[in-house]
Amino acid sequence: MWKRNTSLTELNQFSQSCMIAHVGIVYTKQTDDSLEATMPVDNRTMQPFGLLHGGASVVLAETLGSAAGWLCTEGDAQIVGIDINANHVRAARQGTVRGVCKAIHLGRSHQVWEIKIYDDADKLCCISRLTTAVLDKAMR
């Protein structure tokens, strides 16, 4: 499924000067069919009531889906999110959450990704679906 030979270290370095690093997202694992990253539950990612902010979960989901989508392309292709939804099923109050991203559909012009976010106890906190568009140089 992966078409780019990019390491987790390179993905993390590429993400240093944007929101990804600001909220503490770190790519941690790549398997044959998934990409994973973690994000701390801290002052950057919590809402005022002491829970992980739903928007932060969506940032983690879109980050994973976009990176995974890019890894499934070649050349000058870029990935942009065009639709995302998230169901928040359990609150996270501390520690770290882990996102696991898997492909549902990998097409020439768009992709669909499922991202599940788990707390430190490995309980599902959020499930998200991201649709991305694949932009090639001729389309820009």
Number of C-alpha atoms within 10 A of each C-alpha: 13 17 12 13 9 10 12 16 12 11 15 16 12 12 18 14 9 9 12 19 15 12 18 19 24 23 24 15 13 16 9 8 11 18 22 24 23 21 24 19 24 18 12 13 21 20 16 9 8 15 17 25 21 18 13 18 28 23 18 29 30 26 23 29 34 24 18 25 29 21 20 20 20 13 10 10 17 19 23 18 18 11 12 17 14 18 14 17 12 15 17 23 17 15 12 18 26 26 29 21 28 21 20 13 12 16 12 10 11 17 24 20 24 24 28 22 27 21 22 12 10 10 14 19 21 23 20 22 23 25 23 25 19 22 17 15 9 7 7 7
